[in-house]
Amino acid sequence: MIKEIFTGNVLTKFMALVMAVALWLYAINRHTRELTEMVKLSVSVPEGITILEQSTEEITIHLRGPQNIIDNIEDMIKNRKIQAKYIVQESPSGMEDQIKQTIPITREYLNLPGDIKLVSVYPDKFDILLGKLQKKKLKVNLQKKGEPAIGYVIANEFVFPSEVEVTGPLNTLKEALFINTVPIDVSGITINQNLTFPWRIGIDQKVTLKRGDKNVSVPVVCKEDVRVWLQIAEQQDTKFFEKIKIKIMKPPEYPYEIKLQDEFFKVMVKGPKLLLDKLNTEEDVALYIDVTSLKPPGPYKQPIRCVLPKNIELVDKLPEVRLDIRENLRLPETK
């Protein structure tokens, strides 16, 4: 009797079991969800070590689990509450300069609930290059952007302190000689800014080195800032006048006739560019010779003199000019 209970209707019982398993799988699958998302990969290092290179900063994870938990995890990933985190155990005392490591990415680096299965991760490992940190004094290089207002130049600049302490990778600081300030904008400044100095400027948190034909920037830390003085001055320039007529200075009723060997002369002047751009040849630049004390017979050599606006000067000394002086011949009056 008992045997018939366990062996009778085998086919019917088998079909019932299959249907029960299918129903169970259906129920499970109905409430199970899969999720594929990209998350940030962060690496923490102990004091005295820095990360020189990291092969990837994001990984793609494929998850499976109860739908309600997966829905919650999806929101957490979007809010960056779920990340992959790796903590470097290397000690600075065990490093001479730098070391490279390949790290497999496993579930223990992800803060996932226990009900969630990590199906896959890509990439499944990453490389990091660690460098030992050191401190070094570097010269400060003032970095500027823009140009002063038209007609003005930066005549001089001064930075204090001229050196700052920088913390960075040992192999980098061995080669580094200077560090830049953050760029300061000098666009449109004039001599009015001379009264506003010093400016307090921060230090750029990286060192740039030459590697073959490329410039490579390496992150460093500098907690100092500097004060900057700039001396703004008017831009000096030159201007050339090809042909200026030489005037003759003589008293009224001068009884003699003057003949110049050269009636025109060329002149180069120098001074602030803003003034030079406004110079008018006839009104602002005058050449003359003084014949007040001259009497016949000639010839004479007299220096050319020049009258210029304030703050404008001659580039070269003017020469002497040759002239003849003779009696002023007048026709007899006719009655």
C-alpha atoms as a printed R data frame, in Angstrom:
    type eleno elety resid chain resno      x       y       z
1   ATOM     1    CA   MET     A     1  0.000   0.000   0.000
2   ATOM     2    CA   ILE     A     2  2.755   2.443   0.970
3   ATOM     3    CA   LYS     A     3  4.731   1.417  -2.080
4   ATOM     4    CA   GLU     A     4  1.808   2.244  -4.329
5   ATOM     5    CA   ILE     A     5  1.570   5.709  -2.792
6   ATOM     6    CA   PHE     A     6  5.178   6.523  -3.790
7   ATOM     7    CA   THR     A     7  5.275   4.673  -7.096
8   ATOM     8    CA   GLY     A     8  1.763   5.099  -8.417
9   ATOM     9    CA   ASN     A     9  0.968   7.832 -10.934
10  ATOM    10    CA   VAL     A    10  4.691   8.628 -11.473
11  ATOM    11    CA   LEU     A    11  4.045  10.539 -14.669
12  ATOM    12    CA   THR     A    12  1.408  12.670 -13.030
13  ATOM    13    CA   LYS     A    13  3.644  13.482 -10.114
14  ATOM    14    CA   PHE     A    14  6.598  14.309 -12.399
15  ATOM    15    CA   MET     A    15  4.470  16.720 -14.421
16  ATOM    16    CA   ALA     A    16  3.296  18.398 -11.229
17  ATOM    17    CA   LEU     A    17  6.893  18.848 -10.117
18  ATOM    18    CA   VAL     A    18  7.892  20.374 -13.455
19  ATOM    19    CA   MET     A    19  4.993  22.791 -13.290
20  ATOM    20    CA   ALA     A    20  5.875  23.745  -9.714
21  ATOM    21    CA   VAL     A    21  9.507  24.468 -10.677
22  ATOM    22    CA   ALA     A    22  8.389  26.460 -13.724
23  ATOM    23    CA   LEU     A    23  5.976  28.451 -11.588
24  ATOM    24    CA   TRP     A    24  8.720  29.121  -9.049
25  ATOM    25    CA   LEU     A    25 11.159  30.257 -11.765
26  ATOM    26    CA   TYR     A    26  8.467  32.488 -13.241
27  ATOM    27    CA   ALA     A    27  7.820  34.080  -9.860
28  ATOM    28    CA   ILE     A    28 11.511  34.562  -9.242
29  ATOM    29    CA   ASN     A    29 12.180  36.078 -12.674
30  ATOM    30    CA   ARG     A    30  9.187  38.331 -12.412
31  ATOM    31    CA   HIS     A    31 10.645  40.019  -9.357
32  ATOM    32    CA   THR     A    32 14.324  39.917 -10.462
33  ATOM    33    CA   ARG     A    33 16.044  42.663 -12.489
34  ATOM    34    CA   GLU     A    34 19.438  43.197 -14.114
35  ATOM    35    CA   LEU     A    35 21.291  46.513 -14.294
36  ATOM    36    CA   THR     A    36 24.351  47.706 -16.204
37  ATOM    37    CA   GLU     A    37 25.839  51.035 -15.083
38  ATOM    38    CA   MET     A    38 29.123  52.947 -15.028
39  ATOM    39    CA   VAL     A    39 30.538  53.915 -11.630
40  ATOM    40    CA   LYS     A    40 33.531  55.943 -10.486
41  ATOM    41    CA   LEU     A    41 36.720  54.156  -9.456
42  ATOM    42    CA   SER     A    42 38.558  56.061  -6.735
43  ATOM    43    CA   VAL     A    43 41.909  55.172  -5.210
44  ATOM    44    CA   SER     A    44 43.021  56.331  -1.744
45  ATOM    45    CA   VAL     A    45 46.711  56.511  -0.897
46  ATOM    46    CA   PRO     A    46 48.485  56.954   2.456
47  ATOM    47    CA   GLU     A    47 50.279  60.165   3.360
48  ATOM    48    CA   GLY     A    48 53.614  60.452   1.579
49  ATOM    49    CA   ILE     A    49 52.423  58.756  -1.636
50  ATOM    50    CA   THR     A    50 50.688  60.135  -4.700
51  ATOM    51    CA   ILE     A    51 49.113  58.627  -7.809
52  ATOM    52    CA   LEU     A    52 51.160  59.428 -10.921
53  ATOM    53    CA   GLU     A    53 49.029  57.429 -13.383
54  ATOM    54    CA   GLN     A    54 45.742  55.516 -13.213
55  ATOM    55    CA   SER     A    55 44.648  53.445 -16.220
56  ATOM    56    CA   THR     A    56 40.916  54.063 -15.681
57  ATOM    57    CA   GLU     A    57 38.748  56.177 -13.408
58  ATOM    58    CA   GLU     A    58 35.419  54.502 -14.291
59  ATOM    59    CA   ILE     A    59 34.258  50.898 -14.536
60  ATOM    60    CA   THR     A    60 31.109  49.257 -15.933
61  ATOM    61    CA   ILE     A    61 29.296  46.850 -13.593
62  ATOM    62    CA   HIS     A    62 26.535  44.344 -14.451
63  ATOM    63    CA   LEU     A    63 24.261  43.510 -11.479
64  ATOM    64    CA   ARG     A    64 21.386  41.140 -10.808
65  ATOM    65    CA   GLY     A    65 18.995  41.026  -7.848
66  ATOM    66    CA   PRO     A    66 15.517  41.721  -6.483
67  ATOM    67    CA   GLN     A    67 13.809  44.382  -8.526
68  ATOM    68    CA   ASN     A    68 13.076  46.714  -5.620
69  ATOM    69    CA   ILE     A    69 16.720  46.656  -4.485
70  ATOM    70    CA   ILE     A    70 18.047  47.083  -8.029
71  ATOM    71    CA   ASP     A    71 15.732  50.089  -8.494
72  ATOM    72    CA   ASN     A    72 17.160  51.596  -5.342
73  ATOM    73    CA   ILE     A    73 20.751  50.901  -6.422
74  ATOM    74    CA   GLU     A    74 20.132  52.577  -9.787
75  ATOM    75    CA   ASP     A    75 19.161  55.785  -7.980
76  ATOM    76    CA   MET     A    76 22.173  55.507  -5.680
77  ATOM    77    CA   ILE     A    77 24.533  55.155  -8.648
78  ATOM    78    CA   LYS     A    78 23.048  58.253 -10.290
79  ATOM    79    CA   ASN     A    79 23.602  60.145  -7.030
80  ATOM    80    CA   ARG     A    80 27.194  58.798  -6.838
81  ATOM    81    CA   LYS     A    81 26.476  56.998  -3.567
82  ATOM    82    CA   ILE     A    82 27.789  53.715  -4.960
83  ATOM    83    CA   GLN     A    83 31.405  53.737  -6.169
84  ATOM    84    CA   ALA     A    84 34.345  51.407  -6.470
85  ATOM    85    CA   LYS     A    85 36.988  52.287  -3.882
86  ATOM    86    CA   TYR     A    86 40.473  50.868  -3.521
87  ATOM    87    CA   ILE     A    87 42.833  51.688  -0.637
88  ATOM    88    CA   VAL     A    88 46.568  51.446  -1.293
89  ATOM    89    CA   GLN     A    89 48.363  49.645   1.524
90  ATOM    90    CA   GLU     A    90 51.873  50.506   0.314
91  ATOM    91    CA   SER     A    91 54.037  52.381   2.834
92  ATOM    92    CA   PRO     A    92 56.201  55.350   1.729
93  ATOM    93    CA   SER     A    93 59.108  53.914   3.690
94  ATOM    94    CA   GLY     A    94 59.083  50.874   1.412
95  ATOM    95    CA   MET     A    95 59.409  52.942  -1.785
96  ATOM    96    CA   GLU     A    96 62.574  54.402  -3.285
97  ATOM    97    CA   ASP     A    97 60.908  56.447  -6.002
98  ATOM    98    CA   GLN     A    98 57.860  54.945  -7.738
99  ATOM    99    CA   ILE     A    99 56.087  51.613  -8.133
100 ATOM   100    CA   LYS     A   100 53.499  50.199 -10.549
101 ATOM   101    CA   GLN     A   101 50.651  47.923  -9.423
102 ATOM   102    CA   THR     A   102 47.930  45.944 -11.236
103 ATOM   103    CA   ILE     A   103 44.785  45.613  -9.124
104 ATOM   104    CA   PRO     A   104 41.963  43.083  -9.869
105 ATOM   105    CA   ILE     A   105 38.526  44.642  -9.330
106 ATOM   106    CA   THR     A   106 36.434  42.464  -7.034
107 ATOM   107    CA   ARG     A   107 33.140  42.799  -5.203
108 ATOM   108    CA   GLU     A   108 34.857  43.854  -1.975
109 ATOM   109    CA   TYR     A   109 35.695  47.246  -3.546
110 ATOM   110    CA   LEU     A   110 31.988  47.954  -4.217
111 ATOM   111    CA   ASN     A   111 29.553  48.912  -1.465
112 ATOM   112    CA   LEU     A   112 26.765  46.616  -2.751
113 ATOM   113    CA   PRO     A   113 23.961  45.060  -0.648
114 ATOM   114    CA   GLY     A   114 24.320  41.329   0.057
115 ATOM   115    CA   ASP     A   115 21.216  40.408  -2.009
116 ATOM   116    CA   ILE     A   116 22.811  41.805  -5.182
117 ATOM   117    CA   LYS     A   117 24.971  39.611  -7.402
118 ATOM   118    CA   LEU     A   118 27.917  41.156  -9.298
119 ATOM   119    CA   VAL     A   119 27.590  39.379 -12.640
120 ATOM   120    CA   SER     A   120 30.541  41.089 -14.367
121 ATOM   121    CA   VAL     A   121 32.793  44.133 -14.239
122 ATOM   122    CA   TYR     A   122 34.723  45.837 -17.052
123 ATOM   123    CA   PRO     A   123 37.588  46.309 -16.988
124 ATOM   124    CA   ASP     A   124 38.194  43.625 -14.407
125 ATOM   125    CA   LYS     A   125 41.547  45.164 -13.334
126 ATOM   126    CA   PHE     A   126 43.386  48.479 -13.490
127 ATOM   127    CA   ASP     A   127 46.951  49.775 -13.301
128 ATOM   128    CA   ILE     A   128 48.237  52.502 -10.995
129 ATOM   129    CA   LEU     A   129 51.669  54.136 -10.879
130 ATOM   130    CA   LEU     A   130 52.501  55.343  -7.368
131 ATOM   131    CA   GLY     A   131 55.170  57.922  -6.593
132 ATOM   132    CA   LYS     A   132 56.884  58.865  -3.362
133 ATOM   133    CA   LEU     A   133 56.324  62.471  -2.258
134 ATOM   134    CA   GLN     A   134 58.944  64.978  -1.172
135 ATOM   135    CA   LYS     A   135 59.170  68.703  -0.422
136 ATOM   136    CA   LYS     A   136 61.269  71.163  -2.420
137 ATOM   137    CA   LYS     A   137 61.664  74.935  -2.800
138 ATOM   138    CA   LEU     A   138 60.898  76.108  -6.333
139 ATOM   139    CA   LYS     A   139 61.285  79.527  -7.941
140 ATOM   140    CA   VAL     A   140 58.022  81.322  -8.696
141 ATOM   141    CA   ASN     A   141 57.274  82.228 -12.309
142 ATOM   142    CA   LEU     A   142 54.617  84.922 -12.761
143 ATOM   143    CA   GLN     A   143 52.072  83.806 -15.356
144 ATOM   144    CA   LYS     A   144 50.124  86.563 -17.157
145 ATOM   145    CA   LYS     A   145 47.311  86.668 -19.698
146 ATOM   146    CA   GLY     A   146 46.080  89.532 -21.853
147 ATOM   147    CA   GLU     A   147 47.856  92.745 -22.824
148 ATOM   148    CA   PRO     A   148 48.001  96.203 -21.194
149 ATOM   149    CA   ALA     A   149 45.986  99.035 -22.716
150 ATOM   150    CA   ILE     A   150 47.278 100.413 -26.023
151 ATOM   151    CA   GLY     A   151 50.285 102.627 -25.388
152 ATOM   152    CA   TYR     A   152 51.279 100.945 -22.093
153 ATOM   153    CA   VAL     A   153 53.728  98.177 -21.191
154 ATOM   154    CA   ILE     A   154 54.805  96.246 -18.118
155 ATOM   155    CA   ALA     A   155 58.196  97.809 -17.456
156 ATOM   156    CA   ASN     A   156 59.064  95.662 -14.438
157 ATOM   157    CA   GLU     A   157 57.618  92.945 -12.215
158 ATOM   158    CA   PHE     A   158 58.424  91.699  -8.719
159 ATOM   159    CA   VAL     A   159 57.187  88.609  -6.850
160 ATOM   160    CA   PHE     A   160 57.517  87.986  -3.108
161 ATOM   161    CA   PRO     A   161 58.461  85.458  -1.933
162 ATOM   162    CA   SER     A   162 60.495  84.469  -4.946
163 ATOM   163    CA   GLU     A   163 60.471  80.786  -3.861
164 ATOM   164    CA   VAL     A   164 57.733  78.581  -2.380
165 ATOM   165    CA   GLU     A   165 57.698  75.107  -0.828
166 ATOM   166    CA   VAL     A   166 56.078  72.467  -3.036
167 ATOM   167    CA   THR     A   167 55.108  68.874  -2.231
168 ATOM   168    CA   GLY     A   168 55.167  66.496  -5.178
169 ATOM   169    CA   PRO     A   169 56.494  63.231  -6.645
170 ATOM   170    CA   LEU     A   170 60.172  62.653  -5.951
171 ATOM   171    CA   ASN     A   171 61.084  61.935  -9.589
172 ATOM   172    CA   THR     A   172 59.256  65.083 -10.772
173 ATOM   173    CA   LEU     A   173 60.738  67.514  -8.263
174 ATOM   174    CA   LYS     A   174 64.225  66.261  -9.069
175 ATOM   175    CA   GLU     A   175 63.877  67.926 -12.487
176 ATOM   176    CA   ALA     A   176 61.618  70.887 -11.616
177 ATOM   177    CA   LEU     A   177 63.212  74.318 -11.227
178 ATOM   178    CA   PHE     A   178 60.151  76.598 -11.055
179 ATOM   179    CA   ILE     A   179 56.392  76.643 -10.563
180 ATOM   180    CA   ASN     A   180 53.869  79.032 -12.138
181 ATOM   181    CA   THR     A   181 51.422  81.298 -10.396
182 ATOM   182    CA   VAL     A   182 47.793  81.072 -11.439
183 ATOM   183    CA   PRO     A   183 47.403  83.352 -14.502
184 ATOM   184    CA   ILE     A   184 46.745  87.007 -13.659
185 ATOM   185    CA   ASP     A   185 44.752  89.108 -16.120
186 ATOM   186    CA   VAL     A   186 46.614  92.272 -17.199
187 ATOM   187    CA   SER     A   187 44.172  93.132 -20.000
188 ATOM   188    CA   GLY     A   188 43.666  96.869 -20.398
189 ATOM   189    CA   ILE     A   189 45.732  97.985 -17.386
190 ATOM   190    CA   THR     A   190 47.313 101.466 -17.371
191 ATOM   191    CA   ILE     A   191 49.539 103.426 -15.011
192 ATOM   192    CA   ASN     A   192 46.477 103.866 -12.776
193 ATOM   193    CA   GLN     A   193 47.032 100.289 -11.581
194 ATOM   194    CA   ASN     A   194 50.428 101.255 -10.137
195 ATOM   195    CA   LEU     A   195 48.564 102.435  -7.039
196 ATOM   196    CA   THR     A   196 46.679  99.137  -6.549
197 ATOM   197    CA   PHE     A   197 49.680  96.840  -6.077
198 ATOM   198    CA   PRO     A   198 50.575  94.478  -4.492
199 ATOM   199    CA   TRP     A   199 48.173  91.827  -5.766
200 ATOM   200    CA   ARG     A   200 47.900  88.544  -3.814
201 ATOM   201    CA   ILE     A   201 48.150  85.627  -6.253
202 ATOM   202    CA   GLY     A   202 47.829  81.851  -5.751
203 ATOM   203    CA   ILE     A   203 50.231  79.167  -6.981
204 ATOM   204    CA   ASP     A   204 49.238  76.791  -9.791
205 ATOM   205    CA   GLN     A   205 48.949  73.267  -8.360
206 ATOM   206    CA   LYS     A   206 51.023  71.548 -11.020
207 ATOM   207    CA   VAL     A   207 54.565  71.435 -12.389
208 ATOM   208    CA   THR     A   208 55.218  71.302 -16.129
209 ATOM   209    CA   LEU     A   209 58.193  69.310 -17.425
210 ATOM   210    CA   LYS     A   210 59.584  68.655 -20.891
211 ATOM   211    CA   ARG     A   211 59.325  65.022 -21.973
212 ATOM   212    CA   GLY     A   212 60.803  64.774 -25.466
213 ATOM   213    CA   ASP     A   213 58.692  67.017 -27.694
214 ATOM   214    CA   LYS     A   214 55.814  67.248 -25.204
215 ATOM   215    CA   ASN     A   215 55.082  69.236 -22.058
216 ATOM   216    CA   VAL     A   216 53.803  67.026 -19.245
217 ATOM   217    CA   SER     A   217 51.927  68.458 -16.236
218 ATOM   218    CA   VAL     A   218 52.259  66.673 -12.893
219 ATOM   219    CA   PRO     A   219 49.975  67.576  -9.929
220 ATOM   220    CA   VAL     A   220 51.715  69.008  -6.860
221 ATOM   221    CA   VAL     A   221 50.592  70.771  -3.679
222 ATOM   222    CA   CYS     A   222 51.614  74.267  -2.614
223 ATOM   223    CA   LYS     A   223 49.835  75.916   0.322
224 ATOM   224    CA   GLU     A   224 51.481  79.339  -0.118
225 ATOM   225    CA   ASP     A   225 50.551  82.371  -2.166
226 ATOM   226    CA   VAL     A   226 52.651  85.352  -3.294
227 ATOM   227    CA   ARG     A   227 52.375  89.120  -3.606
228 ATOM   228    CA   VAL     A   228 52.943  90.701  -7.003
229 ATOM   229    CA   TRP     A   229 54.024  94.202  -7.973
230 ATOM   230    CA   LEU     A   230 53.897  95.364 -11.609
231 ATOM   231    CA   GLN     A   231 55.355  98.642 -12.889
232 ATOM   232    CA   ILE     A   232 53.140  99.937 -15.691
233 ATOM   233    CA   ALA     A   233 54.729 102.563 -17.949
234 ATOM   234    CA   GLU     A   234 53.921 104.366 -21.157
235 ATOM   235    CA   GLN     A   235 55.141 102.444 -24.174
236 ATOM   236    CA   GLN     A   236 58.107 104.113 -25.831
237 ATOM   237    CA   ASP     A   237 58.424 104.226 -29.607
238 ATOM   238    CA   THR     A   238 60.092 106.099 -32.471
239 ATOM   239    CA   LYS     A   239 58.688 108.006 -35.421
240 ATOM   240    CA   PHE     A   240 60.435 109.090 -38.612
241 ATOM   241    CA   PHE     A   241 59.689 112.265 -40.558
242 ATOM   242    CA   GLU     A   242 61.167 112.136 -44.037
243 ATOM   243    CA   LYS     A   243 60.988 115.810 -45.092
244 ATOM   244    CA   ILE     A   244 60.706 118.802 -42.766
245 ATOM   245    CA   LYS     A   245 61.339 122.317 -44.085
246 ATOM   246    CA   ILE     A   246 64.051 124.261 -42.228
247 ATOM   247    CA   LYS     A   247 62.833 127.666 -41.136
248 ATOM   248    CA   ILE     A   248 65.108 130.713 -40.797
249 ATOM   249    CA   MET     A   249 64.996 132.746 -37.590
250 ATOM   250    CA   LYS     A   250 65.996 136.359 -38.216
251 ATOM   251    CA   PRO     A   251 65.083 139.759 -36.802
252 ATOM   252    CA   PRO     A   252 62.533 142.031 -38.489
253 ATOM   253    CA   GLU     A   253 63.894 144.127 -41.378
254 ATOM   254    CA   TYR     A   254 66.826 141.755 -41.732
255 ATOM   255    CA   PRO     A   255 68.853 143.349 -44.562
256 ATOM   256    CA   TYR     A   256 70.578 140.244 -45.895
257 ATOM   257    CA   GLU     A   257 69.591 137.430 -48.218
258 ATOM   258    CA   ILE     A   258 69.969 133.844 -46.950
259 ATOM   259    CA   LYS     A   259 70.417 130.811 -49.192
260 ATOM   260    CA   LEU     A   260 70.451 127.292 -47.639
261 ATOM   261    CA   GLN     A   261 72.303 124.415 -49.225
262 ATOM   262    CA   ASP     A   262 69.545 122.032 -47.993
263 ATOM   263    CA   GLU     A   263 66.096 123.440 -47.298
264 ATOM   264    CA   PHE     A   264 64.654 120.149 -45.989
265 ATOM   265    CA   PHE     A   265 65.876 117.627 -43.448
266 ATOM   266    CA   LYS     A   266 64.757 114.234 -42.077
267 ATOM   267    CA   VAL     A   267 64.183 113.670 -38.357
268 ATOM   268    CA   MET     A   268 63.601 110.699 -36.082
269 ATOM   269    CA   VAL     A   269 62.042 111.318 -32.677
270 ATOM   270    CA   LYS     A   270 61.243 109.110 -29.673
271 ATOM   271    CA   GLY     A   271 58.767 109.213 -26.815
272 ATOM   272    CA   PRO     A   272 55.474 107.743 -25.549
273 ATOM   273    CA   LYS     A   273 53.655 105.950 -28.358
274 ATOM   274    CA   LEU     A   274 50.345 107.664 -27.564
275 ATOM   275    CA   LEU     A   275 51.989 111.075 -28.089
276 ATOM   276    CA   LEU     A   276 53.882 110.021 -31.216
277 ATOM   277    CA   ASP     A   277 50.690 108.772 -32.845
278 ATOM   278    CA   LYS     A   278 49.220 112.275 -32.494
279 ATOM   279    CA   LEU     A   279 52.246 114.207 -33.796
280 ATOM   280    CA   ASN     A   280 51.603 116.557 -36.715
281 ATOM   281    CA   THR     A   281 54.728 117.415 -38.703
282 ATOM   282    CA   GLU     A   282 54.056 121.089 -39.423
283 ATOM   283    CA   GLU     A   283 52.476 121.980 -36.095
284 ATOM   284    CA   ASP     A   284 54.489 119.872 -33.644
285 ATOM   285    CA   VAL     A   285 57.969 119.376 -35.136
286 ATOM   286    CA   ALA     A   286 59.805 122.577 -36.124
287 ATOM   287    CA   LEU     A   287 63.363 122.847 -37.490
288 ATOM   288    CA   TYR     A   288 65.127 126.218 -37.699
289 ATOM   289    CA   ILE     A   289 68.491 127.984 -37.867
290 ATOM   290    CA   ASP     A   290 69.240 131.307 -36.203
291 ATOM   291    CA   VAL     A   291 70.965 133.860 -38.495
292 ATOM   292    CA   THR     A   292 70.460 136.892 -36.248
293 ATOM   293    CA   SER     A   293 74.184 137.414 -35.675
294 ATOM   294    CA   LEU     A   294 75.324 136.579 -39.204
295 ATOM   295    CA   LYS     A   295 76.572 139.171 -41.676
296 ATOM   296    CA   PRO     A   296 78.074 138.894 -45.140
297 ATOM   297    CA   PRO     A   297 80.260 137.574 -46.499
298 ATOM   298    CA   GLY     A   298 79.530 133.858 -46.166
299 ATOM   299    CA   PRO     A   299 79.459 130.930 -46.360
300 ATOM   300    CA   TYR     A   300 78.560 129.798 -42.825
301 ATOM   301    CA   LYS     A   301 77.770 126.542 -41.045
302 ATOM   302    CA   GLN     A   302 74.979 126.802 -38.533
303 ATOM   303    CA   PRO     A   303 73.457 124.077 -36.297
304 ATOM   304    CA   ILE     A   304 69.891 123.000 -36.957
305 ATOM   305    CA   ARG     A   305 67.723 123.468 -33.911
306 ATOM   306    CA   CYS     A   306 64.494 121.635 -33.159
307 ATOM   307    CA   VAL     A   307 61.338 122.468 -31.225
308 ATOM   308    CA   LEU     A   308 59.407 119.415 -29.976
309 ATOM   309    CA   PRO     A   309 56.404 118.813 -27.672
310 ATOM   310    CA   LYS     A   310 57.017 117.891 -24.035
311 ATOM   311    CA   ASN     A   311 58.320 114.314 -23.464
312 ATOM   312    CA   ILE     A   312 59.383 113.969 -27.125
313 ATOM   313    CA   GLU     A   313 63.115 113.808 -27.900
314 ATOM   314    CA   LEU     A   314 65.385 113.521 -30.905
315 ATOM   315    CA   VAL     A   315 66.942 110.121 -31.558
316 ATOM   316    CA   ASP     A   316 70.104 111.558 -33.152
317 ATOM   317    CA   LYS     A   317 71.864 114.895 -32.826
318 ATOM   318    CA   LEU     A   318 71.064 117.283 -35.669
319 ATOM   319    CA   PRO     A   319 73.961 118.338 -37.949
320 ATOM   320    CA   GLU     A   320 75.011 121.774 -39.091
321 ATOM   321    CA   VAL     A   321 73.661 123.197 -42.318
322 ATOM   322    CA   ARG     A   322 75.657 125.227 -44.853
323 ATOM   323    CA   LEU     A   323 74.316 128.600 -45.907
324 ATOM   324    CA   ASP     A   324 75.352 131.650 -47.904
325 ATOM   325    CA   ILE     A   325 74.609 135.197 -46.813
326 ATOM   326    CA   ARG     A   326 74.832 138.202 -49.033
327 ATOM   327    CA   GLU     A   327 73.659 141.752 -49.343
328 ATOM   328    CA   ASN     A   328 70.058 142.134 -50.345
329 ATOM   329    CA   LEU     A   329 70.258 143.695 -53.775
330 ATOM   330    CA   ARG     A   330 67.504 146.192 -54.382
331 ATOM   331    CA   LEU     A   331 66.681 147.872 -57.668
332 ATOM   332    CA   PRO     A   332 66.946 151.675 -57.572
333 ATOM   333    CA   GLU     A   333 63.688 153.449 -57.161
334 ATOM   334    CA   THR     A   334 62.332 155.152 -60.307
335 ATOM   335    CA   LYS     A   335 60.720 158.526 -60.231
